[in-house]
């Protein structure tokens, strides 16, 4: 999926990733309500215009709901589990 967006972007560094999309850690913090007001508003604005990130946020919510004890700290283990979960979801949809 292409990450093209015709709307003006905020400073990409503010969302945590060079391409202007929030990192998985930022989306996790947004989902948990752990962002400050300004940063949450920035992420929310981005999500309005970016279907890919909205879909990713929904996947993240399902992934964390399926996890026995979801961690709030992204580790190598959680990243690996996330990648496996995403791959399985893609296989099911194929």
C-alpha positions as CSV (number, residue, x, y, z in Angstrom):
1,X,0.0,0.0,0.0
2,X,1.3,3.4,-1.0
3,X,1.7,6.0,1.6
4,X,0.9,9.0,-0.5
5,X,-1.1,11.8,1.1
6,X,-2.0,15.0,-0.8
7,X,-2.8,17.0,2.4
8,X,-0.2,19.1,4.0
9,X,1.7,17.2,6.7
10,X,2.9,18.4,10.0
11,X,6.5,18.0,10.8
12,X,7.2,14.3,10.3
13,X,9.6,14.3,13.3
14,X,6.6,15.1,15.5
15,X,5.0,11.8,14.8
16,X,8.1,9.8,15.4
17,X,8.9,8.6,11.9
18,X,10.8,10.2,9.0
19,X,8.0,9.5,6.5
20,X,5.4,11.4,8.5
21,X,3.4,8.4,9.7
22,X,3.3,7.7,13.5
23,X,5.4,4.8,14.7
24,X,3.8,1.8,16.2
25,X,4.9,3.0,19.6
26,X,3.1,6.4,19.0
27,X,0.0,4.6,17.8
28,X,0.1,2.4,20.9
29,X,0.3,5.4,23.2
30,X,-2.5,7.1,21.3
31,X,-4.7,4.0,21.6
32,X,-4.0,3.8,25.3
33,X,-4.6,7.6,25.8
34,X,-1.1,8.2,27.0
35,X,-0.2,11.1,24.6
36,X,-0.4,14.7,25.6
37,X,-3.2,16.8,24.1
38,X,-1.1,18.3,21.3
39,X,0.5,15.1,20.2
40,X,-2.9,13.2,20.4
41,X,-4.4,15.9,18.2
42,X,-1.6,15.6,15.7
43,X,-2.1,11.8,15.5
44,X,-5.8,12.2,15.2
45,X,-5.4,14.7,12.4
46,X,-3.1,12.3,10.6
47,X,-5.5,9.4,11.1
48,X,-8.3,11.4,9.4
49,X,-6.4,11.5,6.2
50,X,-4.4,8.2,6.3
51,X,-6.4,5.0,5.8
52,X,-3.2,2.9,6.1
53,X,-2.6,4.2,9.7
54,X,-6.2,3.9,10.6
55,X,-6.1,0.2,9.5
56,X,-2.9,-0.2,11.4
57,X,-4.4,1.3,14.6
58,X,-7.4,-1.1,14.3
59,X,-5.0,-4.1,13.8
60,X,-3.0,-2.9,16.8
61,X,-6.1,-2.7,19.0
62,X,-7.1,-6.3,17.9
63,X,-3.5,-7.5,18.5
64,X,-3.4,-6.1,22.0
65,X,-6.8,-7.4,22.8
66,X,-5.7,-10.9,21.8
67,X,-2.5,-10.7,23.8
68,X,-2.6,-12.4,27.2
69,X,-0.6,-9.6,29.0
70,X,0.1,-6.8,26.5
71,X,3.1,-4.8,27.3
72,X,3.1,-1.1,27.1
73,X,6.9,-1.2,26.4
74,X,7.7,-2.2,22.9
75,X,10.4,-4.8,23.0
76,X,12.0,-7.1,20.5
77,X,9.6,-9.9,21.6
78,X,6.5,-7.8,21.2
79,X,7.7,-6.5,17.8
80,X,8.2,-10.1,16.7
81,X,4.8,-11.1,18.0
82,X,3.3,-8.1,16.2
83,X,5.0,-9.1,12.9
84,X,3.8,-12.7,13.2
85,X,0.3,-11.5,14.0
86,X,0.3,-9.2,11.0
87,X,1.6,-12.0,8.7
88,X,-1.1,-14.4,9.9
89,X,-3.8,-11.8,9.3
90,X,-2.5,-11.3,5.7
91,X,-2.5,-15.1,5.2
92,X,-6.1,-15.4,6.4
93,X,-7.2,-12.6,4.1
94,X,-5.5,-14.1,1.0
